[in-house]
């Protein structure tokens, strides 16, 4: 990952991450609406409110389980990781 530039900011990173997940799901014939559970690791726990807001916009009218954790991420500019 040393050659890859990360976009800055929690909003931009969550949007890019969801775009990547959506692309993989689409290639497999799925959609974000089929997500049942997410594990979200954040550099700062206070960012969970922003992540939750964006998830609700991107996956409307869908119930899903989201676990939020605060943790150390591998790259110093990473704000989050989603499993």
N, C-alpha and C positions, 0 to 999 in steps of 0.2 A: 504494500500500500504506500510505500515511500514515494512513488512516482505520481500517485493520484492526488489531485487537489480536491479537498473537501469544500463544499460551499459552507459559508458561515451562517450561523444562527439556527436556533432550534426550529423555527417555522420552516425555513428552507430545507433543512435536513429531514424533517418528518415528511414533508411533501415529496422530496426526492426518493426517500425510502419507500413510501407508499406507491409512488409511480413505478419503482422497480418491482415491488411485490405484485402490483396489478399487471405488469407486463408478463411476469412469469406465470401468473394464474391464467391470463388470457391465452398464452401459448399452450397451456394445458387444458383449455376449454372452460376455465372457471372465471369467477369474478370476485371482487372484494366482498360482496354480499355473502359469500360462502365461508368467510372466515368465522371460526367458532371461538378461537382463543388466541390472545396475543400476550407475549411476555416482553415487556419494554424495560430496558435498562437505560437509565438516565444519568448523566453526569451530575445534574442538580435536581433534586426531588421537586422543587418548586416549578419546574417546567412541565410536570405532569398535567397541569390544568390546560396548558397550550396544546399538548399532545391530545388530550381528551377532546378538546374543542374541534381540532382538525379531524380526528377519527369520526366524530359525530357528523361532520360535514361530508366526509368521504364515504362513510358507510351509514347512510341515513335509514331509519326505520328498520334497523337490524339490531337484534340483541347479540352481544358478544361478551366474552370475558376478557378483561384486560388487567394484567398484573403489572404493577409498576414497582421498579426497584431503583435505588440509587447505588451506583457503583463506579469503579474505576474502569475507564474504557482504554483500549489499546493505543489509539491515536490521540495526541493532545488536542486536536481540533474537533474530534467526534463529540457530539452532544447526546447521541442516543444510539441504541442498537435494538432491533426488533427481531424476535424469534416467533 
